Amino acid sequence: METYKLIRQLREEKELTQQEVANALKLNLSVYKKIELGSRPIRETELSNIADFFNVTTDFLLGRTSPITDSKIGDSITSHFRLNTANMDIDDIEELEEELTDYMEFLIKKAKEKKAKRENNS
């Protein structure tokens, strides 16, 4: 997907207006609208600021990577989590990520225990 389309999609998923994003990025609204339309090149610093705002990587915005990795389910959950916490304070996000990781580990442990119990009963 084109970078400008990803940016628009991320904004819409967060139910933010173009004005809200432009203000957060300290951009003129007309400049931001042109970025979302793909009618203006995005400067490197703007791309970096947009990625930081939406808690994604610049590589994701450029279509080089997916926000969801295929390597581990935990990574995909964390990526999804990051996409949905864009308006939160970074300290709060990091604390919630730790809690999410702890909870995932707990669930995995319980699933392994359940599997071992089934195997012992058969």
Sequence and secondary structure as in RCSB ss.txt:
>XXXX:A:sequence
METYKLIRQLREEKELTQQEVANALKLNLSVYKKIELGSRPIRETELSNIADFFNVTTDFLLGRTSPITDSKIGD
SITSHFRLNTANMDIDDIEELEEELTDYMEFLIKKAKEKKAKRENNS
>XXXX:A:secstr
  HHHHHHHHHHHTT  HHHHHHHHT  HHHHHHHHHT S   HHHHHHHHHHHT  HHHHTTSS SS SS HHH
HHHHHHHHT TTS HHHHHHHHHHHHHHHHHHHHHHHHHHHHHHHH 
